[in-house]
């Protein structure tokens, strides 16, 4: 294993996530000095340390030791998109490609008239959702606050609150959700 290339790759992943050395060290449960030594190619990490760094970055260990290349561009053709028919008659399509370690989803959802898609649990702190209504009327509930959105409306909310989607209208509602979902922090050992 080329320690310099490994360290550079870890540093690039950390920068992509806008994490400081201290933030990654905290998330990975390793010392800043160890992380810095690994990033500069001065120290070979044990598999335990490598696994902790991968966990802190939210990527599989294999991604740390695989040199970056074409896997940085992932295409999901329309025919390969995941289509899910939910109980209650609503439908969603996962538009985004699956990228290991990236907790981002872009989903197109259609709710039939008078359909309630139900409540979704709060995600970990630092999670975000953007919603854009393409057609119809969407009732977005954030905790105990209700927002009625019409075609063309969009909203952002911190997704660390219980939230719900419903169509109170008499025509189908289609909307998009772009979500960045953070994982809860691991307890320190």
GUKE-60915 format. One record per residue (C-alpha): residue in three letters; chain; x, y, z. Coordinates in steps of 0.001 Angstrom, whole numbers, always signed. Each point is the difference from the previous one (the first is absolute). Example, Ala and Ser with C-alpha at 12.3 -4.5 7.8 and 13.67 -1.06 7.14 Angstrom:
<recs>
+---------+--------+---------+---------+---------+
: residuo : cadena :       u :       v :       w :
+---------+--------+---------+---------+---------+
:     ALA :      A :  +12300 :   -4500 :   +7800 :
:     SER :      A :   +1370 :   +3440 :    -660 :
+---------+--------+---------+---------+---------+
</recs>
This chain:
<recs>
+---------+--------+---------+---------+---------+
: residuo : cadena :       u :       v :       w :
+---------+--------+---------+---------+---------+
:     UNK :      A :      +0 :      +0 :      +0 :
:     UNK :      A :   +1360 :   +3428 :    -971 :
:     UNK :      A :    -266 :   +1985 :   +3250 :
:     UNK :      A :    +287 :   +3359 :   -1738 :
:     UNK :      A :   -2859 :    -805 :   -2421 :
:     UNK :      A :   -2119 :   -1366 :   +2858 :
:     UNK :      A :    +569 :   +3137 :   +2070 :
:     UNK :      A :    -783 :   +2282 :   -2927 :
:     UNK :      A :   -3218 :   -1925 :    -727 :
:     UNK :      A :   -1129 :    +253 :   +3647 :
:     UNK :      A :    +753 :   +3717 :     -16 :
:     UNK :      A :   -1977 :    +497 :   -3250 :
:     UNK :      A :   -3001 :   -1844 :   +1458 :
:     UNK :      A :    +225 :   +2117 :   +3156 :
:     UNK :      A :    +103 :   +3217 :   -2046 :
:     UNK :      A :   -2973 :   -1149 :   -2144 :
:     UNK :      A :   -1982 :    -298 :   +3237 :
:     UNK :      A :   +1228 :   +3413 :   +1210 :
:     UNK :      A :   +1414 :   -1613 :   +3135 :
:     UNK :      A :   +2928 :   +1340 :   +1969 :
:     UNK :      A :   +2709 :   -2335 :   +1208 :
:     UNK :      A :   -1456 :    +284 :   +3519 :
:     UNK :      A :   -3543 :    -776 :   -1189 :
:     UNK :      A :   +1107 :   -3146 :   -1801 :
:     UNK :      A :   +2173 :   -1051 :   +2922 :
:     UNK :      A :   -3008 :    +368 :   +2313 :
:     UNK :      A :   -2324 :   -1845 :   -2408 :
:     UNK :      A :   +2562 :   -2782 :    -495 :
:     UNK :      A :    +963 :    -223 :   +3672 :
:     UNK :      A :   +3722 :    +332 :    -817 :
:     UNK :      A :   +2469 :   +2653 :   +1104 :
:     UNK :      A :    +651 :   +3057 :   -2158 :
:     UNK :      A :   +3708 :    -831 :     -42 :
:     UNK :      A :    -682 :   -3542 :   -1281 :
:     UNK :      A :   -2379 :   +1294 :   -2674 :
:     UNK :      A :   +2469 :   +2680 :   -1068 :
:     UNK :      A :   +2814 :   -2573 :    -225 :
:     UNK :      A :   -2179 :   -2275 :   -2146 :
:     UNK :      A :   -1077 :   +2877 :   -2280 :
:     UNK :      A :   +3635 :   +1025 :    -533 :
:     UNK :      A :   +1047 :   -3591 :    -749 :
:     UNK :      A :   +2296 :    -135 :   +3026 :
:     UNK :      A :   -1782 :   -2857 :   +1781 :
:     UNK :      A :   -1643 :   -3221 :   -1143 :
:     UNK :      A :   -3365 :    -298 :   +1758 :
:     UNK :      A :   -1059 :   -3294 :   +1539 :
:     UNK :      A :   -3162 :   -1559 :   -1424 :
:     UNK :      A :   -1848 :   +1175 :   +3127 :
:     UNK :      A :   +1118 :   +3613 :    -538 :
:     UNK :      A :    -769 :    -246 :   -3725 :
:     UNK :      A :   -3506 :   -1320 :    +783 :
:     UNK :      A :    -581 :   +2851 :   +2466 :
:     UNK :      A :   +1104 :   +2596 :   -2566 :
:     UNK :      A :   -2287 :   -1580 :   -2608 :
:     UNK :      A :   -2886 :     +72 :   +2483 :
:     UNK :      A :    +736 :   +3653 :    +838 :
:     UNK :      A :    -109 :    +844 :   -3712 :
:     UNK :      A :   -3101 :   -2139 :    -548 :
:     UNK :      A :   +1639 :   -2222 :   -2615 :
:     UNK :      A :    +843 :   -3710 :    -180 :
:     UNK :      A :   +3606 :    -880 :    +847 :
:     UNK :      A :    +436 :   -1227 :   -3570 :
:     UNK :      A :    -558 :   +3507 :   -1305 :
:     UNK :      A :   +2977 :   +1250 :   +1996 :
:     UNK :      A :   +2412 :   -2538 :   -1449 :
:     UNK :      A :   -1342 :    +106 :   -3573 :
:     UNK :      A :   +1615 :   +2745 :   -2045 :
:     UNK :      A :   -2466 :   +2610 :   -1256 :
:     UNK :      A :    -991 :    -410 :   -3622 :
:     UNK :      A :   -3111 :    -393 :   -2061 :
:     UNK :      A :   -2031 :    -980 :   +3077 :
:     UNK :      A :    -234 :   +3754 :    +652 :
:     UNK :      A :   -2562 :    +222 :   -2820 :
:     UNK :      A :   -3009 :   -2272 :    +442 :
:     UNK :      A :   -2818 :     -22 :   -2556 :
:     UNK :      A :   -3439 :   -1387 :    +792 :
:     UNK :      A :   -2002 :    -524 :   -3147 :
:     UNK :      A :   -3760 :    +563 :     +95 :
:     UNK :      A :    -580 :   -3725 :    -486 :
:     UNK :      A :   +2073 :    -711 :   +3130 :
:     UNK :      A :   -1769 :   +2418 :   +2328 :
:     UNK :      A :   -1725 :   -1538 :   +2993 :
:     UNK :      A :   -3807 :    +301 :    -215 :
:     UNK :      A :   -1916 :    -684 :   +3209 :
:     UNK :      A :   -3772 :    -308 :    +329 :
:     UNK :      A :    -845 :    +785 :   +3609 :
:     UNK :      A :   -3032 :   -1058 :   +2029 :
:     UNK :      A :   -2712 :   +2627 :    -385 :
:     UNK :      A :    +479 :    +314 :   -3748 :
:     UNK :      A :   +2925 :   +2391 :    -120 :
:     UNK :      A :   +3104 :    -515 :   -2099 :
:     UNK :      A :   +3612 :   +1079 :    +261 :
:     UNK :      A :   +2981 :    -262 :   -2309 :
:     UNK :      A :   +3557 :    +164 :   +1322 :
:     UNK :      A :   +1806 :   +2059 :   -2636 :
:     UNK :      A :   +3503 :     +79 :   +1465 :
:     UNK :      A :   +2639 :   -2629 :    -645 :
:     UNK :      A :   +1123 :   -1985 :   +3027 :
:     UNK :      A :   +3425 :   +1218 :   +1071 :
:     UNK :      A :   +1574 :   -1751 :   +2991 :
:     UNK :      A :    +559 :   +2365 :   +2896 :
:     UNK :      A :   -2115 :   +2797 :   -1477 :
:     UNK :      A :   -3232 :    +490 :   +1899 :
:     UNK :      A :   -1738 :   +2130 :   -2625 :
:     UNK :      A :   -3304 :    -896 :   -1642 :
:     UNK :      A :   -2058 :   +1698 :   -2686 :
:     UNK :      A :   -3505 :   -1409 :    -194 :
:     UNK :      A :   -3043 :    +743 :   -2171 :
:     UNK :      A :   -3276 :    -776 :   +1776 :
:     UNK :      A :   -3607 :     +18 :   -1222 :
:     UNK :      A :   -2847 :     +23 :   +2499 :
:     UNK :      A :   -3522 :    -658 :   -1289 :
:     UNK :      A :   -2790 :   +2381 :   +1116 :
:     UNK :      A :    -680 :      +0 :   +3767 :
:     UNK :      A :   +2978 :   -2280 :    +652 :
:     UNK :      A :   +1998 :    +119 :   +3229 :
:     UNK :      A :   +3480 :   -1519 :    -416 :
:     UNK :      A :    +478 :    -119 :   +3759 :
:     UNK :      A :   +2575 :   +1271 :   +2437 :
:     UNK :      A :   +3742 :    -434 :    -316 :
:     UNK :      A :   +2337 :     -15 :   +3001 :
:     UNK :      A :   +2455 :   +2753 :    +755 :
:     UNK :      A :   +3429 :    -649 :   -1487 :
:     UNK :      A :   +3308 :    +671 :   +1747 :
:     UNK :      A :   +1027 :   +3593 :    +655 :
:     UNK :      A :   +1548 :   +1572 :   -3095 :
:     UNK :      A :   -2475 :   -1663 :   -2387 :
:     UNK :      A :   -1668 :   +2193 :   -2634 :
:     UNK :      A :   -2973 :    -284 :   -2353 :
:     UNK :      A :   -1043 :   +2141 :   -2926 :
:     UNK :      A :   -3485 :    -473 :   -1453 :
:     UNK :      A :   -1279 :   +1376 :   -3317 :
:     UNK :      A :   -3625 :    -444 :   -1094 :
:     UNK :      A :    -457 :    -703 :   -3706 :
:     UNK :      A :   -3814 :    -259 :     -65 :
:     UNK :      A :   -2965 :     -93 :   +2353 :
:     UNK :      A :      -2 :    +940 :   +3669 :
:     UNK :      A :   +2305 :   -1390 :   +2666 :
:     UNK :      A :    -546 :    +269 :   +3742 :
:     UNK :      A :   +3365 :    -276 :   +1739 :
:     UNK :      A :    -122 :    -464 :   +3765 :
:     UNK :      A :   +3159 :    +773 :   +1986 :
:     UNK :      A :    -542 :    -975 :   +3622 :
:     UNK :      A :   -3306 :   +1725 :    +733 :
:     UNK :      A :    +370 :   +2669 :   -2719 :
:     UNK :      A :   -1928 :    -440 :   -3286 :
:     UNK :      A :   +1004 :   +1593 :   -3303 :
:     UNK :      A :   -2208 :    -133 :   -3103 :
:     UNK :      A :   +2059 :    +161 :   -3179 :
:     UNK :      A :   -1260 :    +449 :   -3564 :
:     UNK :      A :   +1534 :    -760 :   -3402 :
:     UNK :      A :   +3272 :   +1911 :    -360 :
:     UNK :      A :    +513 :    +427 :   +3772 :
:     UNK :      A :   +3096 :   -1316 :   +1714 :
:     UNK :      A :   +1186 :    -244 :   +3582 :
:     UNK :      A :   +3096 :    -937 :   +1977 :
:     UNK :      A :     -88 :   -1449 :   +3501 :
:     UNK :      A :   +2433 :   -1468 :   +2478 :
:     UNK :      A :   -1066 :   -3659 :     -97 :
:     UNK :      A :    +750 :    -693 :   +3646 :
:     UNK :      A :   -3735 :    +336 :    +700 :
:     UNK :      A :   -2854 :   -2440 :    -589 :
:     UNK :      A :   -1610 :    +888 :   -3342 :
:     UNK :      A :   -2987 :   -1063 :   -2096 :
:     UNK :      A :   -1242 :    +366 :   -3568 :
:     UNK :      A :   -3655 :     +47 :   -1086 :
:     UNK :      A :   -2080 :   +1086 :   -2966 :
:     UNK :      A :   -3121 :   +1800 :   +1247 :
:     UNK :      A :   -1051 :    +859 :   -3573 :
:     UNK :      A :   -2329 :   -1566 :   -2558 :
:     UNK :      A :   +2718 :    -576 :   -2630 :
:     UNK :      A :   +3241 :   -1982 :    +200 :
:     UNK :      A :   +3024 :   +1744 :   +1524 :
:     UNK :      A :   +3516 :    -596 :   -1313 :
:     UNK :      A :   +2985 :   +1304 :   +1926 :
:     UNK :      A :   +3748 :    -507 :    +288 :
:     UNK :      A :   +2019 :    -519 :   +3162 :
:     UNK :      A :   +3762 :    +514 :     +89 :
:     UNK :      A :   +1276 :   -1317 :   +3322 :
:     UNK :      A :   +3407 :     -56 :   +1621 :
:     UNK :      A :    -352 :   -2409 :   +2897 :
:     UNK :      A :   +2686 :     -85 :   +2660 :
:     UNK :      A :    +697 :   -3091 :   +2057 :
:     UNK :      A :    -136 :    +256 :   +3784 :
:     UNK :      A :   +3413 :    +332 :   +1604 :
:     UNK :      A :   +1453 :   -3124 :   +1514 :
:     UNK :      A :    +397 :     -77 :   +3737 :
:     UNK :      A :   +3626 :    +283 :   +1075 :
:     UNK :      A :   +1553 :   -3224 :   +1200 :
+---------+--------+---------+---------+---------+
</recs>
